Structures are given as structure tokens and as C-alpha cells.
Amino acid sequence: MAERRANRDIADENDLPVYLARPGTADQIPRQKYGGLFCSVRDAFDGKSIDFDALSVGQSTPRSARRDTGQRARSPVSDAWSSPGLERRAERRAEKRAGERSMERALERSIETRSVESRSAASRSRRDKEALQNLGEQKSERLLIKGGRIVNDDQSFHADIYMEDGLIKQIGDNLIVPGGVKTVEANGKMVIPGGIDIHTHLQMPYRGTTTVDDFAQGTKAALAGGTTMIVDHVIPEPGCSLMGAFDQWRQWADEKSCCDYSLHVDITHWSDSVRDEVDALIKDKGVNSFQVYMAYKDYYQMSNSELYEVFTFLAERGGIAQVHAENGEIIAEEQARMLQMGITGPEGHVLSRPEELEAEAVFRAVTIASQTNCPLYVTRVMSKSAADIISLARKKGNVVFGEPITASLGTDGTHYWSKNWAKAASFVTSPPLSPDPTTPDYLHTLLSSGDLSVTGSAHCTFSVAQKAIGKDDFTQIPEGVNGVEERMALIWDKAVTTGKMDENMFVAVTSTNAAKILNLYPRKGRIAVGSDADLVIWDTDAVRTITAKTHNSAAEYNILEGLELRGAPQVVVCQGKIVVEDGNLHASSGVGRFIPCSPYPDFTYKRIKARKQMAVLKAVPRGMYDGPVSEYSLSRGGTPSASARTSPTKQPLRNLHQSGFTLSGPPTPDDLPIRPAGRRITVPPGGRSNITSLS
Amino acid sequence: MSDCRREWNREDELPVYLAGPINTGPKQRKSYGMFSSVEGAFDSKTIDFDDFAVGRKGSRTPRSGSRERLLDTGESNGKNPANAPEAPPSNAQVEHEGGDSATGVNASTANNTLLGECQHSKPQGEKLLIKGRRVVNDDLSMFADVYVEDGIIKEVGENLIVPGDVKVIEANGRMVIPGGIDVNTCFMKPFLDTYPVDDFLQGTKAALSGGTTMIIDHVSPQPDQSLLAAFERWQEAADKKACCDYSLHVDIPHWDETVKDELELLVQDKGINSFQVFMAYKDVFQMTDSELYQAFSFLKEMGAVVLVHAENGDLIAQEQSKILGMGITGPEGHPLSRPEELEAEAVFRAVTLGNRVNCPVYITKVMSKSAADTITQARRKGSVVFGEPITAGLATDGSHYWSKNWAKAAAYVTSPPLSPDPTTPDHLSTLLACGDLQVVGSAHCAYSVAQKAIGKDNFTLIPEGTNGVEERMGFVWDKAVAIGKMDENQFVAVTSTNAAKIFNLYPRKGRIAVGSDADIVIWDPDLMKTITAKDQQSASEYNIFEGLECRGGPALVLCQGRVVYEDGKLQAQQGTGRFIPRKPFPDLAYQRIKFRNQVNNKKGVTRGLYDGPVYEVPSMPKYITPSPSAKTSPTTNQPPPVRNLHQSNFSLSGAQVDDNVPRRSGHRIVAPPGGRSNITSLG
């Protein structure tokens, strides 16, 4: 990451600040005529291709290399072509980024192909390892998608997309592109930004083993389902270093991941050293979201006070607090009761974790977040009542986001009562699927209305043998369900084809909102010039039946087994390369890059910042109270624990404070007149003697 | 002492099942007022206490052994023997033939020797006839006179035939209502060393002058103190001083096994059926969710009502230190550190716990809109939950915390705090009127300014409590009935009847019916009064309602059959208050619970044994860290160590699965590419 900063410095040297950039160009630039549906508005597309460097958001090294425009690694072929459209785009970027544009252009035009190549090599050399590893030899892969209908979260329009170097370079009709470019005919199908699965547990260690889907297997499944980025949870063991765990996960994912990824870090315990690590993770490691647990008593669970401290800290540092919301204490009691009643099968899981406890915890988390003015993200919304609490909180203005997962959107908890133990166990996840069969429908409705914001999969697969660890005790069943592959198709089938949701909202909940929450937007989650070339040609008519035989996950069981889903990705482009085409997967392991997330995402923090300014508490200026003060003693009581003897309203610590105050009270003479009254109070009939007789 | 009372009862009483036939005796029907068209309409409403045997001890029981019951009708030569419909005239006359009323009374007191001071210390045999028009109960208003004798309502009806030496009170068309029951007072709650300025004497006087004829006080033992000892201390103090009947809630300051034993004793022998738990006051009274779960479960078994002080104490502690850190030390820090969200959160949690345990939950001191709304929603979903707003919350708001006058601002300090939202009182009285909130308490806990000044430099030290026992009924009338939100029947319900029902005092208290205690108020809806500390009965210097005008008030208060308040003059007698024991399992709270218990039996699924492959959990995980307990799975609940042993047992039992083939599939999983080496590098 240090390299990244260094890189930015270099870029800064080369760039002129934005405000010095010239307002426009005097040169004769041939305007390109944009075809398509929206061509009437000139520059319509330009305005939407946000300039990343000005935003400098969610950008890591491969992007910053692009920033020094003078040395931009420009494809020799395109240069030779000197297409006016390309030229213009380049200039527009240059205008914003650097002055001396005309000089540059002159320079650029005069430069020969070879020298460009050498420069591009030079610029590449500046990229850090990540970039090298990621781009590698496919650096100049180019791809043109023709005849598609681009669907973003805000609008849909017909246009072609030209991609190069893993980035979207042009959008428009009749693009002028280099020869030899691989062209994909979309035939009027939807082209959508690749999905972002904001919640996975790939290769998660569990009691000496790991989930059956590692980063390779899991990301392959993701790609097959149209998801081109995953965000995995780093789960450090309580007592372990967050940083160590983070590095470990990075290593695993870098080795194997087939698509870009990012990481959440779970805070499994709280102390000052953890606080420092969180700080370092936010500042240097590109993590901006941290999960805390309200469940798993005596293990991950945090007390309300700790939650308050974590939230306060994250709010200061621009992080997002994710919560696993369930009341762990009551669950522990209920579990003991269930086991006592002799219920040991998977149905005990759902019986001991009723949805009320989820709703209660969500309510509590919302309260704490609103007290600390911290954005809240509720992972795994599994029940109607929890979802209702979130939508109520949103209506009251709280900054809270809810994430239903594939399982809760696709199936319900009636399967826990299946006679087949293996089947019942495969549905075990926490919070559990609600036994109410109308839940999935309800969650889809809230997703469509925007009350729930993003979808994850919580993909965490265990083999039947692993699940069988808990065959005699449901509390031992490893928790997790599949869903990374089915996520997008499921939402399409249940929400879009039924008319609940439009295609733009579909893009929002599967991709864009996630990118916004994690501050990756618009690099991810949008088809726009400059965005990463992660996109999907979505076939709305394909019908697939989910079955464990054909799915890409390594799990033997699929919880959506037998479900017929309409809608599937026809072509998946990840990092500018076709990885899925007509059902064939060509993913290569290890190409996934870690995408750092920067703190203070606008989507969540703009409101928070404004509220912070408003919410200043002020004391009432009053004269000193100089009236009588009743006598009291803090020491009396006669029981061993002095702290327990004090008033109900305060903590032991403050008592010390208090004793200091009595000394400082110069108006002690004022006490005198009051004593008679005080005496009447302090000695209620039978009071003293009773108290002494007690001790 | 209640023990011996009961012993005595048992000897003298006929068992209920033998007493049954009495009711079927031929009765002479009386013509009852405007509702007389339905014959026996009132009979069905005058519930026979002895059948219920609820909330009845000493003073009542002589009547239940109907042989010795005093029938004043006997003295009137058997003209209207059915005046007390539940008693067969023949029986009574056999007992007291030829006796006049006075001897009857004497006989009664003789029989009641064991009742002790409470019966003897008051003038016996006072006979009163309240003539007026309207008797208002929670279910209907009727035109009737009320005849009272021996502190018990003997007859209700029109044109009653009564003995000659009866004192007649003219109600002049004003309402006759059951005396108020204040379910939440703290007359002896210690704070540091000091006690509230209103003790049982002062406090009950204030109550009586406001039309409240019974209070239920909170016994607040300190942590580590014995509940039983505290209860006895409270009872002793109250027996000496109280001017009206009282009962007690017991607060549970901590939770352990000894507390359980004490609770059992309190419920079964002492006549306590309500206990308060705290979700606030961190490190002092606060209980964790697990403790609450256990307390709820236990109290439910006992048939008690769980009172909850609902505020999130953890967050309050955090907010308090934050606010003190910001230099805010005045009373405004109190509401700032206890925002209403925290109240609503705790209410939600308490309701959730109540639902899980299937236990009735009673939220004391509902102070904010959001807390009240949470209760409303829970009731809509079917939870058995009751909410109690208090006088302060109904009549004033929290804007006074920002008063420049420290003493004034401090006077409002109570927890949960008054909501700074000025529309709160209105909202609460609306919910009260529609039945979403059920009872009104006062949380009367008056401290002098000097006592409040303990916290003059630190708001967390200000003793918490406001006045309100005297103003309670007046403000409910003023804020709800006088403006047309609530009718007079609902007024009776929220000020008296519901409380009696929830705490199992009904119908002895909370109703004007034959056989009920003669706690009666003649309510004057037109009385205008300006609240001021100068005129109040309470000993506190400050009244938080100072200057508020209040319409409606008691014109006359009858407590235990005696006139204790008439036209502004109080004639209360110290020590006349009796402790009213309460039985567990009040119907209003527990009937639904019982049915739900029957329905909610959970059953496991009967399956064949799983005989597939089982992944073997290594006894010692590879990436060892110092704390082995922390080593288990991230996704399962942390199994307590005990269960781990269990687990190892189980893997032994899995020995039958000795075919290695399925385990091989496990192998594939155990060593994912790069997996193992990574795991070791973690350690």
C-alpha cells in the first residue's frame, strides 16, 4: 500500500491540479455522433462517465498508473488509428487532470508506436505487484460488446461497449475500435454490471477444516452465476490479531480467487490493541467494513457497551459497522432448554433462534448506531420482523442497510423439519431461515421498495460429513448455506419476472448498492467509461433448474435443489475477459485482485457527517446552586462491597469523583439550616435500626 | 402475620365447594335503577368473593364463612333478607337472631380478634349511605345508592332500605367511583443515606387527598440485601404509618439461587405477586439478558407479574460518561444521557423476553412516545404486556430540564426521564384512552431540594423521583376525560380497576359492588384546582406541576368505609392502612399465558439415525492459541466446555461408521489446495 501512495505522489507531480485545468479546448475536435436511443442529448454519456481520478475513490494502483496522462499506456494500435472519438475522450480526461494539454497532445501525436510501448512498459513497471500479477499478459485484451442494452441502476440504453485492459473505454453506438477486436453480439440482450456478492465465507476455517468451497471454487461458482466480485469475511479467532487474519485471507484469496475481491473484517473481541488494528486496517489496508456479533455468547458476542465503543470508533474513522444481529444470551438459554427437552435435530436450531430474537437484536443495533451516529449494516436479514424493524428505522431516518441473502430470498425454514437429517442440516445457518413460508416473498418486496438495500449470499458451504459433526446436537452443526451462484438468477426470477422490481433496481440490489456502500462505486457496480470491465450479458429467457449435480460449488447439497429459475448470465466478462460463455466457464485461478475500499463512503457518510454537525449538545448555563445540600454518606452500608451500596444511578467510579466534590463545597454553612429538615428524612421511623439490623 | 391469619381462616371457613349451594337460595328481587329491566343484572356483577377467594385475607374471611357473617338485614326484621344476595337469610338469622346491628358488630369484632390492629383501631360499624345518582364502574355507569357498613359495600341499588342510624352522604349527582389505586409509589426508597420526604404517612395522606385509596409501594432492597428482610422492613413501616390500604411490589436487585428461595417465600406466604427487575442502573441493579430470562422463567412458574424498569443501562452508562466528559453536569444531562430510544429499545427487549418465556410483562413508567408505541405494537402482535404511564409523563414534559433554575430542573429528574417532546403527554393519554396503556401510576418519590442537591455538580447523583400521587387522578381526568378522549368508565379502569385486575385485587378493590371494600370517591368533574406546592399534602418543597390548572377532583373520599377527605379537609388516621396480600396467577395476566403454555409444546422430529459420514473434529485444532475455548467453530455457538466432552463421546459412538469411503470424501475437504499450510502459518 505504501507503493500505492508513492505512486499517487508521482502522479501528483505530473498532474496539474484540477482547478488549473483549462475550461475547454480551442482545438477543432471532430465530434463523434452518438447513435442509439439517447443520442439527442450531446455528451449525455460523457457526463455519466465519471472521472475517477478526480474522485480518487476505490482506486488502487492499476488505475493510478493511468493518471499520469503524459505516459498513459496507450495501445499502439489505437494510437495509430488516432480515432477522433478516442482522442476526444483522452483529452477530456486530460483536461480535468492536467494542464498543458495541448503540449501533451502534440507530444502524443508525435510519438511513435514503439516509444509508446516503451513508455507503457515504464508505467507498468511502476505498478505494484498486484497490478502485475493481475494484468499480466492479458493486459491488452480488447473486447467489444455490440448490440446490447446497457442497464445501470439509474437508466437503460442501447449502446456498444468497448473494453480494453480490463476497463471500459468507450460506450456508444458505432464505436471506432481497433481491428482484431473480439466482438460479442449481445443481440439486444441486457448488459448489466457484474454482480457483487457482498457476503461470502469462502475457505473459512472451521475446527481444523475449511468450508468445501475455497476461493477458487467459490469464485468460479460466483462467476458462473454472473457475480464478478465477492466480498469475503475475515474471521479472526477471538484473541488473535486482526491484521494477521487479514493477511492470511489476502494470501488465500490472492492465490486462488478468479475474480476481484474485497474483504470485511469481523471484530471478534474488543480491546485497545484491536482498536489500533482496526485503525490500521482502515488507513493502510483498504478495509472499511467491520462486522460485530451480537450472538455466539461467550465467544464472539459483544456486550452493549462494547458495541457502543466499536460503533463510536468506526463512526470516527469512517468505517461501516456490520452486525450479526441475534440476541446471543437468550439463544443460549433457549438452546439449553431445547436440548433439555430432548430436541437435538436441526429443527432445534430454528426453535432456539426464533425470529423475534433477530428482530430484537436489530432493534438494539439500530438504537446503538443511532446513539453513536454510525452507519449500520445488518448482515443476513432472514425474517419478516427483522426486515420490518429495518424499514421502520429507515423511515425514522436512521442510516441502516439490510442485506437479505440468497437463502432467505429463495427458500424458507420448513425444511428444518425434514425427515432427512442431511437435508435438514444443510439449511442450518444463523439467523435461521424463517419457517414462515411467506418470508421470501416479503423480503423481495422490501428489496424492491428499497427498504432492504443489497443482497449477499453468505455462501458458506460444508459437506454433509462436516454438517454431521452435529448429528446428535444441533448446536454443533456448522452453520452455512450455499447461494453465491444462484443469487442473481434467483432475484431475477422471484422479483423481476414477477413484476415486483424493474431491471434497474435489479442492478442496484445485486451490484450498485453494494459498490456504493463499500465506496467502490463507480469503479464497480456501473457500466460507464472508466469502470472496470466486469459485466454480464443477461439472458432473461434462459431457464435453469438448480441442482447439486450441475452447480459449481463443491457442496453435495444445494438448498435450492429443484428450483426452476428464469434468467441466467449468457456471457460474463470479468476484468475484460470472457469467463463464461454459453455455459462454459473459463476462469483462471489467481487473477482476482484485492480491491481496497476507502473509508467514508459518500453513500453512507454524507448524512452522518451532516448529522454530526447538527448534534452538538450544550449545557445550560446556570448560576451555581447555592442552596442547602442534604447530608449523605457514600460509605455507610456495612456490606463488604462498597460499590454495591451506592445509589442506583451511578457507577462506582463516579463515587470517588463525588467525594471530591463534598470537600470543594464551600457553602457548607448553608447546610446548617437544612439539617433539621434533612434529619427528618434521614431517620425515618424504624429506618436506621432496620438498616443496621440488616447488615 | 399473614400466616397466622390464614391458619385462622382455614379453621373457621367452610371450604368453597361446600359454600356453593348458598347462592342458589331464593332471593327477593329488588328493583334496581334504570337497568332493572334485566332481572339479576346486578347480581351477576356483584361477584361473590368467597368463590373467588382472591386477594382476601383476614378482614374479609369472616364473611366467607357465611355462618357467622353479620347480616345487618337481620336487624331490620328480615324485611329484605336478600339485600346481600350471596347469603341465605335463614342461615344468618340463625346466627344472629334478635341481634341488633351493634351487637352484630361486636360479635364480628370478637370473631376477628386475630385480625389485630387494623380492625380495632378504626371506628367499627360505621354505616354510610351514599345517596346520589351515578355509580361509575369500569364497565358501566348506573344510578344507584351505595350502602356501606364495616368498611365493606353492603348494598348497591335504588331505594335501599337501610338501618336508621345511618349517616347519609349526598352525592348530589356527582360521580361515585371506586377509589384510585396507585400502582407505583416509592415512599421508602433509599438513596445514598436519605429517604424520600414523603414517607408512608405523608405519602398516603397525599394519596387520599387526591382520591387514591390504595397504593402499591416498591420495596427496594439494595443489592446483597435480603428481599425478605427488606419486605418486612417495608411492611413494618407501612403498618405503622399508612393511612390507606397498601400492598407491595418487591424489586429484585440481583439474581441468584438465594433470591429464588426468597421469591418463592414471598409469593407463597407473604402475598406478593409482582416483582420488578431492572434493565438499567449498570453495575448496581441491572441484569443481563440471561439473568432476565431466568428471572422471567422463574417468576412465570410462580405466577407473578414481572415489572420491568426498561432502559438500556449499558448505553446509558456510556452516554453518561460521554456527557460528563463534555462538561455537561446539570440536570439537562439526565435526559441527554437517557434518550427515549434507549427506553424503547429496552421495552422491545423486555417484550421479546416475555414472548420467549411466555410470561406477562408489565412496563413501569412509560415515559416516551416510542416506548409506548413499542408496547402498542407488541400488543397488536398478541404479547401479554402492560404499560404504565405516570402522572409526570401525562401532565408535563422534559423541557423543564433546561430550566435556568437548577432546583426546578432537578425536581423533574426521574428515570426514564420525561421526554423533551412536548407532544408526549398527549400521545400517552391517547394510548391510555384507547386501552394500549392500561394503568396510571405516579412513581411518587419525593425528595427535597436539599436532597436533590446531592447531584448539584453531577447529574448522575441527583436522586431520581417526582411527585404525583396526589395529582394522579386529577390529571387523568383533566387531560383525557375533560377533553373528551376518554369516558368516565375508562377513567375508572385506568385509575383503579385495571390495576386491581393485573395485581389480583379485583373485585375487592377497583369496583363498586356488593362485597367490595368501601373505598369510594365522590368525584367532582367541575372542581378547578391550581396545583401548587403550598397546598399540597406532600412534604416536598417543589411540585413539578406547579401552576398547572387541573379540572376534576375528589369531593369526598371514603377509605375503608370512613370519610377521610371531605371538601378539602383531610381526616386520615395514621396506621389504619392494612397490608393487602395478593395471590399469584392473576387472571388478567395469566389466563392467556396458561392457554399458550398448553399450545406451545415443541416437539422434535423423529428421524432415523444419521448414518452417513461424519467429519472428525480434531481434538486439538492445528492453529492453537492460548485460549482453547476460543478455538471452536466460528459459526456454531460456543459450546460450553461440558458440551465438548459430550462431543467427544459422540465421536466414539460414531465408531459404527467405520467404512472409510465416506471419510475419504472428507479428506478432500480437509486439505484444500494450500489449505493446511495456510492454517499452520496462522498459528
Contacts between the chains, C-beta under 8 A, distances in Angstrom:
chain1	res1	chain2	res2	distance
A	203	B	672	6.6
A	203	B	675	7.2
A	204	B	634	7.0
A	204	B	635	8.0
A	205	B	623	7.4
A	205	B	634	7.8
A	205	B	679	6.1
A	205	B	682	7.7
A	206	B	633	4.9
A	206	B	634	6.7
A	206	B	635	6.7
A	207	B	617	5.0
A	207	B	618	7.2
A	207	B	621	6.3
A	207	B	631	8.0
A	207	B	632	6.4
A	207	B	633	5.0
A	208	B	617	6.8
A	208	B	618	4.2
A	208	B	621	4.7
A	208	B	622	5.6
A	208	B	670	7.7
A	208	B	679	7.6
A	209	B	615	6.4
A	209	B	666	7.9
A	209	B	669	6.0
A	209	B	670	5.0
A	210	B	669	7.3
A	210	B	670	8.0
A	210	B	672	5.7
A	210	B	675	5.5
A	210	B	679	7.8
A	212	B	669	5.0
A	212	B	672	7.8
A	214	B	672	4.4
A	214	B	673	6.8
A	214	B	674	8.0
A	214	B	675	7.0
A	216	B	673	7.2
A	235	B	634	4.8
A	237	B	623	7.5
A	237	B	625	5.9
A	237	B	630	5.8
A	237	B	631	6.9
A	237	B	634	7.7
A	238	B	627	7.3
A	238	B	630	4.4
A	239	B	625	5.5
A	239	B	626	6.9
A	239	B	627	5.4
A	239	B	630	5.4
A	240	B	625	6.0
A	240	B	682	7.7
A	244	B	682	7.0
A	245	B	682	7.4
A	248	B	678	6.4
A	248	B	681	7.1
A	248	B	682	5.3
A	251	B	678	6.7
A	252	B	674	7.0
A	252	B	678	5.9
A	255	B	674	5.8
A	256	B	673	7.1
A	256	B	674	7.3
A	268	B	634	7.9
A	295	B	637	7.5
A	296	B	634	8.0
A	296	B	637	5.6
A	296	B	638	6.0
A	297	B	290	7.8
A	297	B	637	6.7
A	297	B	638	6.5
A	298	B	629	7.7
A	298	B	638	4.7
A	298	B	640	7.6
A	299	B	630	6.9
A	299	B	632	7.4
A	299	B	637	7.0
A	299	B	638	3.4
A	300	B	634	7.2
A	300	B	638	8.0
A	303	B	314	6.3
A	304	B	312	6.3
A	304	B	314	3.5
A	304	B	315	5.8
A	305	B	314	4.5
A	305	B	315	7.6
A	305	B	317	6.8
A	305	B	318	5.9
A	308	B	314	7.0
A	308	B	315	5.8
A	308	B	318	4.6
A	309	B	318	7.5
A	327	B	289	6.2
A	327	B	349	7.6
A	327	B	352	7.2
A	328	B	637	7.6
A	329	B	288	6.3
A	329	B	289	3.7
A	329	B	290	4.4
A	329	B	293	7.0
A	330	B	289	5.7
A	330	B	290	7.6
A	330	B	293	5.6
A	330	B	352	7.4
A	330	B	353	6.6
A	330	B	356	5.9
A	331	B	637	6.8
A	332	B	290	6.7
A	332	B	637	6.7
A	333	B	290	6.0
A	333	B	293	4.5
A	333	B	294	7.2
A	334	B	356	6.7
A	335	B	637	6.5
A	338	B	602	7.4
A	341	B	602	6.6
A	341	B	604	7.6
A	342	B	604	6.2
A	343	B	602	6.6
A	343	B	603	7.5
A	343	B	604	3.9
A	344	B	604	6.9
A	345	B	604	5.7
A	345	B	605	5.2
A	345	B	607	6.1
A	347	B	604	6.3
A	347	B	605	5.1
A	348	B	604	7.0
A	351	B	602	5.6
A	354	B	356	6.9
A	356	B	352	4.9
A	356	B	355	5.7
A	356	B	356	6.8
A	357	B	352	6.6
A	357	B	356	7.4
A	359	B	352	7.3
A	360	B	348	6.0
A	360	B	349	5.5
A	360	B	352	4.1
A	363	B	345	6.0
A	363	B	348	4.8
A	363	B	349	7.6
A	364	B	312	7.6
A	364	B	345	5.4
A	364	B	348	7.7
A	364	B	349	6.6
A	367	B	312	7.1
A	367	B	315	7.4
A	367	B	341	4.9
A	367	B	342	6.5
A	367	B	344	7.4
A	367	B	345	4.0
A	368	B	315	6.4
A	370	B	341	6.2
A	371	B	315	6.0
A	371	B	319	6.8
A	371	B	339	6.9
A	371	B	341	6.8
A	371	B	342	7.4
A	417	B	605	5.2
A	418	B	605	7.7
A	419	B	605	6.7
A	419	B	607	5.5
A	419	B	608	7.9
A	420	B	607	7.7
A	421	B	607	5.4
A	421	B	608	7.8
A	421	B	610	4.2
A	422	B	610	6.9
A	422	B	612	6.2
A	424	B	605	7.5
A	424	B	607	8.0
A	430	B	635	7.0
A	460	B	635	7.1
A	463	B	615	7.1
A	463	B	665	6.7
A	463	B	666	6.8
A	463	B	669	5.4
A	464	B	612	5.8
A	464	B	613	7.0
A	465	B	612	6.9
A	465	B	613	4.0
A	465	B	614	5.8
A	465	B	615	4.4
A	465	B	662	6.2
A	465	B	663	7.2
A	465	B	665	6.3
A	465	B	666	4.6
A	465	B	669	7.5
A	466	B	615	4.4
A	466	B	666	7.4
A	466	B	669	6.7
A	468	B	610	6.0
A	468	B	612	6.1
A	468	B	613	6.7
A	468	B	614	4.1
A	468	B	615	6.6
A	469	B	614	6.6
A	469	B	615	5.7
A	469	B	617	5.7
A	469	B	647	8.0
A	470	B	636	7.4
A	471	B	610	4.4
A	471	B	614	6.5
A	471	B	650	7.7
A	471	B	654	8.0
A	472	B	650	5.0
A	472	B	653	7.7
A	473	B	639	8.0
A	473	B	643	6.9
A	473	B	646	6.7
A	473	B	647	7.3
A	473	B	650	7.3
A	475	B	636	6.0
A	475	B	637	5.3
A	475	B	639	6.1
A	475	B	643	7.1
A	476	B	636	5.8
A	476	B	639	6.6
A	476	B	643	7.7
A	476	B	647	6.3
A	477	B	636	7.0
A	478	B	633	5.9
A	478	B	635	5.5
A	478	B	636	6.5
A	479	B	635	3.7
A	479	B	636	6.4
A	480	B	635	6.1
A	554	B	669	7.7
A	617	B	323	6.7
A	617	B	326	6.2
A	617	B	328	6.3
A	617	B	336	5.6
A	618	B	328	7.6
A	619	B	326	7.6
A	619	B	327	6.1
A	619	B	328	4.1
A	619	B	329	7.1
A	619	B	330	5.9
A	619	B	332	6.7
A	619	B	333	7.5
A	620	B	330	5.3
A	620	B	332	5.1
A	620	B	402	5.2
A	620	B	403	7.6
A	620	B	404	6.7
A	620	B	409	7.4
A	621	B	404	7.9
A	622	B	330	6.0
A	622	B	404	5.6
A	622	B	405	7.7
A	622	B	406	5.3
A	622	B	409	8.0
A	623	B	406	7.7
A	624	B	456	8.0
A	625	B	406	4.2
A	625	B	407	6.9
A	625	B	453	5.9
A	625	B	456	4.4
A	627	B	407	6.3
A	627	B	449	5.9
A	627	B	450	6.9
A	627	B	453	6.0
A	628	B	449	7.0
A	628	B	450	4.0
A	628	B	453	6.6
A	629	B	450	5.7
A	629	B	453	4.2
A	629	B	454	6.4
A	629	B	456	6.6
A	630	B	194	5.5
A	630	B	448	6.6
A	630	B	450	4.0
A	630	B	451	4.1
A	630	B	453	6.7
A	630	B	454	6.1
A	631	B	193	7.2
A	631	B	194	7.9
A	632	B	191	7.8
A	632	B	192	3.9
A	632	B	193	4.5
A	632	B	194	5.6
A	632	B	451	7.9
A	632	B	454	5.5
A	633	B	192	6.9
A	633	B	193	5.3
A	634	B	192	6.4
A	636	B	193	6.0
A	637	B	222	7.3
A	639	B	222	7.9
A	639	B	224	5.1
A	639	B	225	7.8
A	641	B	223	7.8
A	641	B	224	6.6
A	643	B	283	7.0
A	644	B	222	6.8
A	644	B	223	4.4
A	644	B	224	5.7
A	644	B	284	6.7
A	645	B	222	6.3
A	646	B	192	7.0
A	646	B	284	7.2
A	647	B	191	5.3
A	647	B	192	5.3
A	647	B	284	7.7
A	647	B	461	6.8
A	647	B	463	7.2
A	648	B	191	7.5
A	648	B	278	7.9
A	648	B	281	4.5
A	648	B	284	5.1
A	648	B	285	5.7
A	648	B	464	7.7
A	649	B	281	6.7
A	649	B	415	7.3
A	649	B	460	5.5
A	649	B	461	6.9
A	649	B	462	7.5
A	649	B	463	7.8
A	649	B	464	6.1
A	650	B	320	7.7
A	650	B	458	8.0
A	650	B	460	4.3
A	650	B	461	6.1
A	651	B	282	6.5
A	651	B	283	5.5
A	651	B	317	6.1
A	652	B	283	6.5
A	654	B	324	8.0
A	654	B	458	6.8
A	654	B	460	6.0
A	654	B	461	7.5
A	657	B	458	6.7
A	658	B	458	6.6
A	658	B	461	5.9
A	661	B	457	5.0
A	661	B	458	7.0
A	674	B	450	4.6
A	677	B	197	8.0
A	677	B	448	6.2
A	677	B	450	6.5
A	678	B	194	7.3
A	678	B	448	7.8
A	678	B	450	6.0
A	678	B	451	7.6
A	680	B	197	7.5
A	681	B	194	5.3
A	681	B	195	5.5
A	681	B	196	7.4
A	681	B	197	5.5
A	681	B	448	6.7
A	681	B	451	6.7
A	682	B	193	5.8
A	682	B	194	5.5
A	682	B	195	6.8
A	684	B	188	6.7
A	684	B	195	4.8
A	684	B	199	5.3
A	684	B	237	6.9
A	685	B	199	7.5
A	685	B	237	6.6
A	685	B	240	6.3
A	685	B	241	7.0
A	686	B	233	7.2
A	686	B	236	6.0
A	686	B	237	5.5
A	686	B	240	7.2
A	687	B	188	7.7
A	687	B	195	6.1
A	687	B	237	7.5
A	690	B	233	4.4
A	690	B	236	7.5
A	690	B	237	7.9
A	691	B	190	7.9
A	693	B	229	7.9
A	694	B	225	5.8
A	694	B	226	7.1
A	694	B	229	5.5
A	694	B	230	7.6
A	694	B	233	7.6
